[in-house]
Amino acid sequence: MSSDVSKQHAADGALGRCRERIDEIDRRLVELLNERTSIVEEIGRVKREANLAIYEPKRESQVFDNITSHNGGPLSEERLKRIFERIIDEMRTIQQKKMG
């Protein structure tokens, strides 16, 4: 019985350390996403002033090429692209609101 208790204690400690690392990474991701959003807002202002379209398929392809070429895994290319599709969609919404 004490072996099970010590295994549980070890697992709890390992999980706690992993979760602390994830929390720190999440905070860094929030900081980077907010930095990206600030740049997207600036792009929206430039596009509005120049009467340019928000959606640029060529640029979206460039973003996907950039992220997949720098992906060392373990996240698959397909999953990484799905995450960035969501990020790009949210950024596009921000630009629409800024340009609207």
N, C-alpha and C positions, 0 to 999 in steps of 0.2 A: 504493500500500500504506500509506503513512504517513497518508493521508486516512482510511482505514478504522481505523487505530490511534487517531487523534485523535478520531474519532467514537465509538469504543468507550470511550475515556477520558472524553469528555464525558458519554456515557450512564451510565457507572459513577458519575460524580460526581453527576449528577442523581438517579439511583436512590438513591444513598446518602443524599442530602439528604431525599428524599421518605420514605425508610424511617425516618430519624431523626425526622421529624415524626410519622409513624404511630406509632412507638414511644412518643413523648411523649403523643399522643392516647390510645393504649391504656392508658398508666399513669393518665391522668385518668379514663378510663372505668372502670377498676378501682376507683379511689377513689370515684367516684360510685355505682357498683353496690354497693360495701360500705356506703356511707352509706344507700342505699335499703334494703339488707338490714337494717340496724339499725332503721330505721323499721318495716319489715315485721315484724320480731320483736316490736317494741312493740305493733303492731296485733294480732299473734297473742296476746299476753298479755291485751290488753283483750278480745278476742273470747272467749278461754277463760274469763275471769272473768265475762263477761256471757252466756255460753252461746250465742254467735252462730256462725253458719255461716262457714266459711272462704271458700267461693265466693260471690261477689256479682256476678251478671251485669251488674247496673246499673252498678256501680262499674267493671267492666272496660270497659264501653261508654264511660264517662266518660274513662277513661285513653286509649282509642283516639281519642276525639274531641279530647282535649287534644293528643296528640302529632301527629295529622294536621293540626290547625288551626295548628300552629306549625312545620310542615314547609315549608321553603323550597326543598327539593330540593338536590341532584339525586336523592336517594333517593326512589323512588316511594312513594306512600301504601301500596300493597299490600306492598311489601318492608319498609317501616317497621313496619307492623302485624305482619308475620311475626316480625320481630326482637322486638317487644314481647310477642307471644304467648309466645315462648320465655322471655323474662325473667319474665313474669307466672307462667308455669307453674313455673319454678324458685322463685319467691317463695312461691307457694302450697304447694309441697313444704316449704319452710322453715317456714311457718306450721303445717302439719300436724305436723311434728316437734316444734315448740315447744308445740303444744296437746295432743299425744299423751301 
